[in-house]
Amino acid sequence: MSSKAILSKFKIHYFLLIFVSNMAMGQSSPPNIVFFFVDDMGWQDTSVPFYERITELNKRYHTPNMERLASEGMKFTQAYASAVCSPSRVSWITGANAARHQVTNWTLKRDQSPDGPDDIIQPPLWNVNGMTAGEDVPQTYPATPLPAILRDHGYTTIHVGKAHWGAEGTPGAEPLNLGFDVNIGGHAAGGPGSYLGEHNYSAVWRNPGNHTWDVPGLEEFYGRDVYLNEALTIKAKAEMDRAQDSGQAFFLYLSHYAIHAPWEADPRFYDKYLAAGLTQEEAIYASMIESMDKSLGDIMSHLTERGLEDNTIVVFMSDNGVHPNMPRNIPLRGHKLSPYEGGIRVPLLVKWPGISQPGSVNSAQVIIEDVFPTVLEMAGIQDSQGLPSFDGESFVSQLRMPEKENTDRALLWHYPHTYYNPPYTVLREGDWKLIFHYKEQGFELFNIANDLSEQFNLAEQNSDKCRQMAADMTALMKERGAQLPMLKPTMAPSPYPIEAFEARQ
């Protein structure tokens, strides 16, 4: 038996011992957990106001079920994810920050990076093949996935929708290899071929022979007038029923492809937005948002109908900010892939019956890797000994105490790439946010509490703060093993932020 297999077996036995001990001490049955994950949904793409006031975008969109979830649970106003999909997905399932797991861009083709050529920057040899559960695959991050831990504790683990953890032909492309008992709809691709059942959720209708984006496991809906969000919801409800009938607690990961491209209207909601005066593009986008929201409502109503509501936690989150092709993002600057708040700040709602206070709001800073330890604690797995290193921090204490903040922690984003946006590293400490741009070897410093729109760069006038945060950024990058991009023509690694700062003085 390999050392990895021995370690994995030890982890399973350890957590089973903890679980049995907890049950022997009379703890109640573990809760069901629904992680409702949305793709490319911006902070303002909802009628739920996450800002200090209701905005025009909040008035545009109709998300009554998000409103219901917010009224029944807690709203986090400073929740963050990575600026692009695969890094966020690897972070929540492993608890590792993107700088550590090195899946720092989106994945698809094995051994191929989506990065384009650049005159100044050469991206590092990142984990282009995504993650695995321990298999020896080059350029992957091996880790113990959260669903595997939950399954070892008696949970039925259900995957429905988008996966996007591993490149084509690698073990990580298949959710069943990452601890899920069930996989419907998940594979290597990060978007669907189509949202329309008439097109079999495939791109072949517009690109003959291209099956890369076909959504698997939905053959029963082929040729039917069933929007993708609805099909995934129907399958998710059936799997929840099956788990309940077996007497097991379940972890449902309902990971919608929406609102990722291709942008195709849900005809159930499209006309109302045209009638409200939106452009065709805006109405399509709004209909996709409301379609996703209906799925959330259907899941919540189903929990009630099945008598599961009081023992089921619902977590709602997005994987990154709004796509650049959807430019209306006020008051935030930037979009998906950018270092600004519009690329990384996301909606987060959590309902934990008996724990979270209905209608509560928390301004604590939380980030995508926090999902890993939070779900462990929700499931009653209090001790993380035996697990590989993870960077996330549980936000269960914030759920219990709405007024509790965590302004002393540091949040790190690392994107050493040339795809769509120049490379950067970001550090958030309290109200302050520092961005290091590798191409210019320059800095932007913002006080987010005073300047949410990131309009006023304070790096020059507050050089002491810039220096201190550049040093902190460098230390955290080194601790987490962040890969540096290389500078042409020498192909030497870029200086670390503090080195670049000192060179400018």
Secondary structure, DSSP 8 states (H G I E B T S, - for coil): --HHHHHHHHHHHHHHHHHHHHHHTT-----EEEEEEESS--TTSSSS--SSS--HHHHH---HHHHHHHHHSEEEEEEE--SSHHHHHHHHHH---HHHH---S---STT-------SSEE-----TTBEESS---TT-EE---HHHHHHHTT-EEEEEE---SB-TTSGGGSGGGGT-SEEES-SS-SS-S-SBGGGTT-STTTSTT--TT--TT-GGGTTSS-BHHHHHHHHHHHHHHHHHHHT--EEEEEE--TTSSS----TTTHHHHHHTT--HHHHHHHHHHHHHHHHHHHHHHHHHHTT-GGGEEEEEEESS---TTS---TTS---TTSSSHHHHEEEEEEE-TTTS-TTEEEEEEEEGGGHHHHHHHHTT----TTS--------HHHHH-TT---TT-EEEEEE---SSS--EEEEEETTEEEEEETTTTEEEEEETTT-TT-----TTTTHHHHHHHHHHHHHHHHHHT----EETTTTEE---HHHHHHHH-
